[in-house]
């Protein structure tokens, strides 16, 4: 099963880094976050990758030029997420299933369980749903009095899109053009048709939207407590 990783965005909220390099090439330790993501899939036996590039694409292409089973495909500088996916339609056959994720998110989820879940539910799309940690401590008040304080608790009420999708070929029918944002019309329509299902992941998940996010990931890596980094015995 092929794996698409979206690597084309500008990453404006991480401008301290992305003025010079694309966000997926920002390093956690001495390794680009994109390589960390690839390593997650490889741990579970998935080896064929298509990198949907855009902003500063040449930097990604140069890094992965000599790495086997990794194909870089330029999908436009301003193409939206759905459009990037649609541009890769030619790489798949009717009836084929494939995976897709964003080039800025790490997780310790079991990819094999994700695929098994998708196959067993027989829907067009499966999205990994996560509960990210809160960015700030949460206060519980009674009037002006603080009754409870939790330092950066987990947000227990709401699930969000954590990436790490599995799609059937039929997903392409729901994408119009380069200006289609996958997370809007396509996924909304699939929801109404009951063709989008959530794989609930309650373990580690962290995106890298800001410098704060990068520092969190870097701290875990430096202290050798990175939940996403696994090694085969």
Secondary structure, DSSP 8 states (H G I E B T S, - for coil): --EEEEE----GGGHHHHTTS-GGG-EETTEEHHHHHHHHHHHTT---EEEEE-TTHHHHHHHHTT-TTEEEEE--SS--HHHHHHTTGGGS-TT-EEEEEETTEEE---HHHHHHHHHHHT-SEEEEEE--B-SS-EEEEETTEEEEEETT-B--S--EE---EEEEGGGGGG--STT--IIIIIHHHHHHTT-EEEEEE-S-EEE--SHHHHHHHHHHHHTT--TT-----
